[in-house]
């Protein structure tokens, strides 16, 4: 067994005996005054009861218990965990014959998981400092905002009256009027427009027309790319389209060079 090493807020232990592993988890995750993230790699089996029942036989896996109680069990392939529990899960650890057992329980959702190890390769406990939020650009929100700030990207004389109007069939992205004061409904898609987007716009138009069947009303589908098949379908339904490409730009406009990043 390799003694645990301390590097700032991160400590780990290699190939521990089960008694040592239990003490490590208890001291550096369960009882620590600071919330920590626990990572374990080893051979385990998993029994779950809650939304359903499941059993995962012996295999080498990565177990992650986050500071908010989220539990993830990962195999060596695929993006999604093979088992998981949401935030608010509580963890306990005990020895059972020649095994080490992690017991995770989420009382509100009435689910529990028993992760039984017969061999542990590494345990790591760390305190992560990460208080920023993910910034996403190039979404439908950005394109809708662009139209709202500069409505004439749709056509000269167009102006926005309202954003996000509820109808029976869903939420209209934008409502406005053209230069002739005719009402316009705009459905925004951030990428390539699909046939389902056409039907969505058509339902919104029908919902508004039911309120005043005789009044003129235009429906426009806005997307960065609109295939010919979609354009033809829009024409068949008497709807319109506009292709608008939005430049995706994060606040940090210039990425660091690889050597600059590596040197930090």
TIMI-841490 format. One record per residue (C-alpha): x, y, z; residue number from 1. Coordinates in steps of 0.5 Angstrom, whole numbers. Each point is the difference from the previous one (the first is absolute). Example, Ala and Ser with C-alpha at 12.3 -4.5 7.8 and 13.67 -1.06 7.14 Angstrom:
+-------+-------+-------+-----+
!    xx !    yy !    zz !   i !
+-------+-------+-------+-----+
!    25 !    -9 !    16 !   1 !
!     2 !     7 !    -2 !   2 !
+-------+-------+-------+-----+
REM end
This chain:
+-------+-------+-------+-----+
!    xx !    yy !    zz !   i !
+-------+-------+-------+-----+
!     0 !     0 !     0 !   1 !
!     3 !     7 !    -2 !   2 !
!    -1 !     5 !     6 !   3 !
!    -5 !     6 !    -2 !   4 !
!     3 !     6 !    -3 !   5 !
!    -2 !     7 !     1 !   6 !
!     0 !     5 !    -5 !   7 !
!    -4 !     6 !     2 !   8 !
!    -8 !    -2 !     1 !   9 !
!     1 !    -6 !    -3 !  10 !
!     2 !    -7 !     3 !  11 !
!     0 !    -7 !    -3 !  12 !
!     2 !    -7 !     2 !  13 !
!     2 !    -6 !    -4 !  14 !
!    -2 !    -7 !     1 !  15 !
!    -2 !     0 !     7 !  16 !
!    -3 !    -5 !     4 !  17 !
!    -7 !     0 !     2 !  18 !
!     1 !     3 !     7 !  19 !
!     5 !     5 !    -3 !  20 !
!    -5 !     2 !    -5 !  21 !
!    -6 !     1 !     5 !  22 !
!     4 !     4 !     4 !  23 !
!     2 !     4 !    -6 !  24 !
!    -7 !     1 !    -2 !  25 !
!    -3 !     2 !     7 !  26 !
!     6 !     5 !     1 !  27 !
!     0 !     3 !    -6 !  28 !
!    -7 !     0 !    -3 !  29 !
!    -5 !    -1 !     5 !  30 !
!     2 !     3 !     6 !  31 !
!     4 !     6 !    -3 !  32 !
!    -2 !     7 !     1 !  33 !
!     1 !     2 !    -7 !  34 !
!    -4 !    -3 !    -5 !  35 !
!     4 !    -5 !    -5 !  36 !
!     0 !    -4 !    -6 !  37 !
!     2 !    -7 !     1 !  38 !
!     2 !    -4 !    -6 !  39 !
!     1 !    -8 !     0 !  40 !
!     3 !    -5 !    -5 !  41 !
!    -1 !    -7 !     2 !  42 !
!    -3 !    -7 !    -1 !  43 !
!    -7 !     0 !     2 !  44 !
!    -8 !    -2 !    -1 !  45 !
!    -6 !     4 !     1 !  46 !
!    -7 !    -1 !     3 !  47 !
!    -5 !     6 !    -1 !  48 !
!    -7 !     1 !     2 !  49 !
!    -4 !     6 !    -2 !  50 !
!    -3 !     2 !    -6 !  51 !
!     1 !    -8 !    -2 !  52 !
!     4 !    -5 !     2 !  53 !
!     7 !    -2 !    -3 !  54 !
!     6 !    -4 !     1 !  55 !
!     7 !     1 !    -3 !  56 !
!     5 !    -6 !     1 !  57 !
!     7 !     1 !     2 !  58 !
!     4 !     4 !    -5 !  59 !
!     5 !     6 !     1 !  60 !
!    -3 !     7 !     0 !  61 !
!     1 !     7 !     2 !  62 !
!    -5 !     2 !     6 !  63 !
!     0 !     8 !     1 !  64 !
!    -4 !     3 !     6 !  65 !
!    -1 !     8 !    -1 !  66 !
!     0 !     5 !     5 !  67 !
!    -7 !     1 !     0 !  68 !
!    -2 !    -8 !     0 !  69 !
!     0 !    -2 !    -7 !  70 !
!     2 !    -7 !    -1 !  71 !
!     3 !    -2 !    -7 !  72 !
!     2 !    -7 !    -2 !  73 !
!     4 !     0 !    -6 !  74 !
!     3 !    -6 !    -5 !  75 !
!     6 !     1 !    -4 !  76 !
!    -5 !     1 !    -6 !  77 !
!    -6 !     5 !    -2 !  78 !
!    -1 !     7 !     3 !  79 !
!    -6 !    -1 !     4 !  80 !
!     1 !    -4 !     7 !  81 !
!    -3 !    -7 !     1 !  82 !
!    -3 !     2 !     6 !  83 !
!    -1 !     6 !     4 !  84 !
!    -4 !     4 !     5 !  85 !
!    -1 !     7 !     1 !  86 !
!     2 !     6 !     4 !  87 !
!    -2 !    -1 !     8 !  88 !
!     2 !    -7 !     0 !  89 !
!     4 !    -2 !     7 !  90 !
!     6 !    -5 !     0 !  91 !
!     2 !    -5 !     5 !  92 !
!     5 !    -5 !     0 !  93 !
!     1 !    -7 !     4 !  94 !
!     4 !    -6 !    -1 !  95 !
!    -4 !    -7 !    -1 !  96 !
!     4 !    -6 !     0 !  97 !
!     6 !     1 !    -5 !  98 !
!    -3 !     6 !    -3 !  99 !
!    -1 !     7 !     0 ! 100 !
!    -7 !     3 !    -1 ! 101 !
!    -2 !     7 !    -2 ! 102 !
!    -7 !     1 !     2 ! 103 !
!    -4 !     6 !    -3 ! 104 !
!    -7 !     2 !     1 ! 105 !
!    -4 !     5 !    -2 ! 106 !
!    -6 !     1 !     5 ! 107 !
!    -5 !     5 !    -4 ! 108 !
!     0 !    -5 !    -6 ! 109 !
!     0 !    -6 !     4 ! 110 !
!     6 !    -3 !    -4 ! 111 !
!     7 !    -4 !     2 ! 112 !
!     6 !    -3 !    -3 ! 113 !
!     5 !    -5 !     3 ! 114 !
!     7 !     1 !    -3 ! 115 !
!     4 !    -6 !     2 ! 116 !
!     7 !     0 !    -1 ! 117 !
!     5 !    -6 !     0 ! 118 !
!     6 !     4 !    -2 ! 119 !
!     1 !     7 !     0 ! 120 !
!     6 !     3 !    -4 ! 121 !
!    -1 !     7 !     2 ! 122 !
!    -4 !     5 !     4 ! 123 !
!     1 !     7 !    -1 ! 124 !
!    -3 !     6 !     4 ! 125 !
!     0 !     7 !    -2 ! 126 !
!    -3 !     7 !     1 ! 127 !
!    -2 !     3 !    -7 ! 128 !
!     0 !     8 !    -1 ! 129 !
!    -5 !     1 !    -5 ! 130 !
!    -5 !     6 !     0 ! 131 !
!    -1 !     2 !    -7 ! 132 !
!    -6 !    -2 !    -4 ! 133 !
!     0 !    -3 !    -7 ! 134 !
!     0 !     5 !    -6 ! 135 !
!    -4 !    -2 !    -6 ! 136 !
!     0 !     4 !    -6 ! 137 !
!    -4 !    -2 !    -7 ! 138 !
!    -6 !    -2 !     3 ! 139 !
!    -7 !     2 !    -2 ! 140 !
!     0 !     5 !     5 ! 141 !
!     6 !     4 !    -3 ! 142 !
!    -4 !     0 !    -7 ! 143 !
!    -6 !     2 !     3 ! 144 !
!     3 !     6 !     4 ! 145 !
!     4 !     2 !    -7 ! 146 !
!    -7 !     0 !    -3 ! 147 !
!    -3 !     4 !     6 ! 148 !
!     6 !     5 !     0 ! 149 !
!     0 !     1 !    -8 ! 150 !
!    -7 !    -2 !    -2 ! 151 !
!     2 !     2 !    -7 ! 152 !
!     4 !    -6 !    -1 ! 153 !
!    -7 !    -3 !    -2 ! 154 !
!    -2 !     5 !    -5 ! 155 !
!     0 !     8 !     0 ! 156 !
!    -6 !     3 !     4 ! 157 !
!     0 !    -6 !     4 ! 158 !
!    -1 !     1 !     8 ! 159 !
!    -1 !    -5 !     6 ! 160 !
!    -6 !     1 !     4 ! 161 !
!     1 !    -6 !     5 ! 162 !
!     5 !    -5 !     2 ! 163 !
!    -2 !    -7 !     2 ! 164 !
!    -8 !     0 !    -1 ! 165 !
!    -3 !    -7 !     3 ! 166 !
!    -5 !    -3 !    -4 ! 167 !
!    -4 !    -7 !     0 ! 168 !
!     5 !    -3 !    -4 ! 169 !
!     6 !     3 !     4 ! 170 !
!     5 !     6 !     0 ! 171 !
!     0 !     5 !    -6 ! 172 !
!     8 !     3 !     0 ! 173 !
!    -2 !     7 !    -3 ! 174 !
!    -6 !     3 !    -2 ! 175 !
!     0 !     7 !    -4 ! 176 !
!    -3 !     4 !    -5 ! 177 !
!     3 !     1 !    -7 ! 178 !
!     0 !     7 !    -4 ! 179 !
!    -7 !    -1 !    -2 ! 180 !
!    -2 !    -1 !     7 ! 181 !
!    -2 !    -7 !    -1 ! 182 !
!     1 !    -5 !     6 ! 183 !
!     6 !    -5 !    -1 ! 184 !
!     2 !    -6 !     4 ! 185 !
!     7 !    -2 !     0 ! 186 !
!     3 !    -7 !     2 ! 187 !
!     8 !     0 !     1 ! 188 !
!     4 !    -6 !    -1 ! 189 !
!     8 !     0 !     2 ! 190 !
!     2 !    -5 !    -5 ! 191 !
!    -3 !    -3 !    -6 ! 192 !
!    -7 !     0 !    -1 ! 193 !
!    -4 !    -6 !     0 ! 194 !
!    -7 !    -2 !    -2 ! 195 !
!    -2 !     0 !     7 ! 196 !
!     1 !     7 !     1 ! 197 !
!    -4 !     1 !    -6 ! 198 !
!    -6 !    -3 !     3 ! 199 !
!     1 !     3 !     7 ! 200 !
!     0 !     7 !    -4 ! 201 !
!    -6 !    -2 !    -3 ! 202 !
!    -4 !    -2 !     6 ! 203 !
!     2 !     7 !     3 ! 204 !
!    -3 !     3 !    -6 ! 205 !
!    -6 !    -4 !     1 ! 206 !
!    -1 !     2 !     7 ! 207 !
!     0 !     7 !    -1 ! 208 !
!    -4 !     0 !    -6 ! 209 !
!    -6 !    -4 !     4 ! 210 !
!     0 !     7 !     4 ! 211 !
!    -2 !     4 !    -6 ! 212 !
!     0 !    -4 !    -7 ! 213 !
!    -1 !     6 !    -4 ! 214 !
!     6 !     3 !     2 ! 215 !
!     6 !     0 !    -4 ! 216 !
!     6 !    -4 !     3 ! 217 !
!     7 !    -1 !    -2 ! 218 !
!     4 !    -6 !     3 ! 219 !
!     8 !     0 !    -1 ! 220 !
!     5 !    -5 !     1 ! 221 !
!     7 !     2 !     2 ! 222 !
!     6 !    -4 !     0 ! 223 !
!     7 !     0 !    -2 ! 224 !
!    -1 !    -5 !    -5 ! 225 !
!    -7 !    -2 !    -4 ! 226 !
!     1 !    -7 !    -4 ! 227 !
!    -4 !     1 !    -7 ! 228 !
!    -5 !    -6 !     3 ! 229 !
!    -2 !     5 !     6 ! 230 !
!    -1 !     6 !    -5 ! 231 !
!    -4 !    -4 !    -4 ! 232 !
!    -5 !    -2 !     5 ! 233 !
!     0 !     7 !     3 ! 234 !
!    -2 !     3 !    -7 ! 235 !
!    -6 !    -6 !     0 ! 236 !
!    -2 !     3 !     7 ! 237 !
!     0 !     7 !    -2 ! 238 !
!     6 !     1 !     5 ! 239 !
!     6 !     4 !    -1 ! 240 !
!     7 !    -1 !     2 ! 241 !
!     7 !     4 !     1 ! 242 !
!     7 !    -2 !     1 ! 243 !
!     4 !     3 !     5 ! 244 !
!     7 !    -2 !     2 ! 245 !
!     2 !     2 !     7 ! 246 !
!     7 !     1 !     2 ! 247 !
!     2 !    -4 !     6 ! 248 !
!     5 !     4 !     5 ! 249 !
!     1 !    -1 !     7 ! 250 !
!     2 !     5 !     5 ! 251 !
!     8 !    -2 !     0 ! 252 !
!     0 !     1 !    -8 ! 253 !
!     8 !    -3 !    -1 ! 254 !
!     1 !    -7 !     2 ! 255 !
!     7 !    -1 !     3 ! 256 !
!     5 !    -3 !    -4 ! 257 !
!     2 !    -7 !     3 ! 258 !
!     7 !     2 !     2 ! 259 !
!    -3 !     5 !     4 ! 260 !
!    -5 !    -4 !     3 ! 261 !
!     5 !    -6 !     2 ! 262 !
!     5 !     5 !     3 ! 263 !
!    -5 !     2 !     5 ! 264 !
+-------+-------+-------+-----+
REM end
